[in-house]
Amino acid sequence: MSNEVRSVLIVGVGGQGIILAADILSNVLVSAEYDVKMAEIHGMSQRGGSVNTMVRFGNKVYSPVVEKGRADYMLSFEKLEALRWSDYLKPGGTVIMNDETLNPLPVLLGKAEYPGDIEERIIAKGITLIAVDATAQAEESGSARAANIVLLGCLASLMPIGKDVWHAAIERRVPPKTVEINKSAFETGFAYIYERVTADEALI
């Protein structure tokens, strides 16, 4: 186990399962005997407002708050949210981003335009960007609502924690009737990243 404290941001909009994903991740890390702290920030979640969680883990963690420029990884459930929170990534940090667009209220009202250069702006900050069509992969697994678990599977492929620990956490945290769908979504995300990265990109 590394002595360094690591930080993961999970960001998106209300209704995308951000809190559930953070809860599963925290449960996995506790099972792996890390000290874990988690903070939740809720926007106007019922209206599609920004929601994010901060998860920090290591031998000893004193605060759940991730400062700008300090996060190792970000899971972003929506493209604009990835850009909005990208300043929190450290140089060389990685964003795993659902390649999905959800127009915020100003765009829907015609008062703003959705950025067309999100990927370029994130990469220009020296951040590694991995775009995943998590919603489509979740649909193939049985439910588009499992996109959050697809993204967790992507992150899990970069962490040396056994898949059985992740499966057990999923079983504890999702409704019994959706366990198999969520496990399938997890495996889909895990395989997607595992086939595309090298061992030296591992988080821990």
Residue pairs with C-beta under 8 A, 6 or more apart in sequence:
1 33
1 34
1 59
1 204
2 58
2 204
3 58
3 59
4 58
5 56
5 57
5 58
5 59
5 60
5 61
6 56
6 57
6 58
6 72
6 73
6 203
6 204
7 54
7 55
7 56
7 66
7 70
7 71
7 72
7 73
8 25
8 54
8 55
8 56
8 71
8 72
8 73
8 74
8 75
8 155
9 52
9 53
9 54
9 55
9 66
9 71
9 73
9 74
9 75
9 85
9 88
9 89
10 18
10 21
10 22
10 25
10 52
10 53
10 54
10 55
10 74
10 75
10 77
11 18
11 50
11 51
11 52
11 53
11 74
11 75
11 76
11 77
11 78
11 81
11 82
11 84
11 85
12 18
12 50
12 51
12 52
12 76
12 77
12 78
12 81
12 98
13 43
13 45
13 48
13 49
13 50
13 51
13 77
13 78
13 81
13 102
13 104
14 42
14 43
14 44
14 45
14 46
14 47
14 48
14 49
14 51
15 45
15 46
15 48
16 51
16 77
16 78
16 147
16 148
17 77
17 145
17 147
17 148
17 149
18 51
18 52
18 53
18 77
18 148
19 40
19 51
19 53
20 148
20 173
20 174
21 53
21 75
21 148
21 149
21 151
21 152
22 38
22 40
22 53
22 55
23 38
23 173
24 149
24 152
24 166
24 169
24 170
24 173
25 55
25 152
25 155
26 36
26 38
26 55
27 169
27 172
27 173
28 156
28 161
28 165
28 166
28 169
29 36
29 55
29 57
29 161
30 36
31 165
31 168
31 169
32 161
32 165
34 57
34 58
34 59
35 57
35 58
35 59
35 60
35 61
36 55
36 56
36 57
36 61
37 55
37 56
37 57
37 61
37 62
37 63
37 64
38 53
38 54
38 55
38 56
38 64
39 53
39 54
39 64
39 65
39 66
40 51
40 52
40 53
41 50
41 51
41 52
41 53
41 54
42 49
42 51
43 49
43 50
43 51
45 51
47 105
48 102
48 104
48 105
50 81
50 84
52 81
52 85
54 64
54 65
54 66
54 71
55 64
56 63
56 64
56 65
56 66
66 88
67 88
68 87
68 88
69 87
69 88
69 89
69 90
69 91
70 88
70 90
71 88
71 89
71 90
71 93
72 89
72 90
72 93
72 94
72 203
73 93
73 94
73 95
73 96
73 155
73 158
73 203
74 82
74 85
74 86
74 88
74 89
74 93
74 94
74 95
74 96
74 97
75 96
75 151
75 152
75 154
75 155
76 82
76 85
76 95
76 96
76 97
76 98
77 98
77 100
77 134
77 147
77 148
77 151
78 98
78 100
78 101
78 102
79 97
79 98
79 99
79 100
79 101
79 118
79 119
80 101
80 102
80 104
80 114
80 115
80 118
82 95
82 97
82 118
82 122
82 129
83 115
83 118
83 121
83 122
86 95
86 121
86 122
86 125
86 127
87 125
89 95
89 125
89 127
91 126
91 127
92 126
92 127
92 128
93 127
93 128
94 127
94 128
94 129
94 130
94 158
94 201
95 122
95 127
95 128
95 129
95 130
96 130
96 132
96 151
96 154
96 155
96 193
97 122
97 129
97 130
97 131
97 132
98 132
98 133
98 134
98 135
98 147
98 150
98 151
99 131
99 132
99 133
99 134
100 133
100 134
100 135
100 147
101 114
103 114
104 112
104 114
106 112
107 113
107 114
115 121
119 129
119 131
122 129
123 129
130 154
130 193
130 196
132 150
132 151
132 154
132 189
132 192
132 193
134 147
134 148
134 150
134 151
134 154
134 189
135 144
135 147
137 147
137 150
137 185
137 188
137 189
137 192
138 144
138 145
138 146
138 147
138 149
138 150
138 185
138 188
140 188
141 150
141 181
141 184
141 185
141 188
142 180
142 181
142 184
142 185
143 178
143 181
143 185
146 178
146 181
146 182
146 184
146 185
147 185
149 170
149 174
149 182
149 185
149 186
149 189
150 185
150 186
150 188
150 189
150 192
151 189
152 166
152 186
152 189
153 166
153 185
153 186
153 187
153 188
153 189
153 190
153 191
153 192
153 193
154 189
154 190
154 192
154 193
155 193
155 203
156 163
156 166
156 186
156 189
156 190
157 189
157 190
157 191
157 192
157 193
157 194
157 197
158 193
158 197
158 201
158 202
158 203
159 202
159 203
159 204
160 202
160 204
161 204
163 186
163 187
163 190
166 186
167 183
167 186
170 179
170 182
170 183
170 186
171 179
174 182
